[in-house]
Amino acid sequence: MKLYYVYILECFDGLTYTGVTNNILKRLEQHQKGLNKSCFTYRRRLLKLIFQQEFNDIEQAIHFEKKIKNWSGKKKLAIANGEYDLLQILSECRNVSHSKYKPETK
């Protein structure tokens, strides 16, 4: 059975990179060596693998990668640190224009 991995790298500057692969060790080596000059991580090496999730189905892996790729860096660090309760807090809209903060009209 082929396995797929969604992973998060933390770059030396604190930014994060999210990707999907079927060979995590090979992909990490490619990032560390900087083989692709147009890659987000090229100028941000040294890199640290902070999260990986294994999948049996590539479609599920791609779906999860797309989902967390748009997360804030704080949310990515929370999932990497196993702080799952913090994910909901970080997901809540804190904008005063959000409907949650508008007074009810009758």
Steps between C-alpha positions, in 0.01 A plus 500: 500500500633841404510768769476875461610767744387852569782683672582838648850641504609786720751723325791674671308830485197354682279470192341166417471295183236232441529225243392151400720212383516124469863488618553721804874434541579572136285814501665635816842439348393694188388793715819496710728486196310782329468321168218727379597869505138609448377306805375701800751325726808561282606825671361394838722203576574358772172315524345296775225243452241590764199297385412205281174313450481170315222417252410190299311701237661776294169686463464523879860614534456772238176616660665528842806676357282759325305554819800567726701682233270800552527492879693763690846418625362492855247232406767293326723520808204405721431181302872421490515532879186292552311799641169402344289711740689806382398435137138596567600816684732603216223426247246735653449827322606789721393773259251744658305508176431127531131413553590349837572850632206687346206581725176325421244710317130453549 
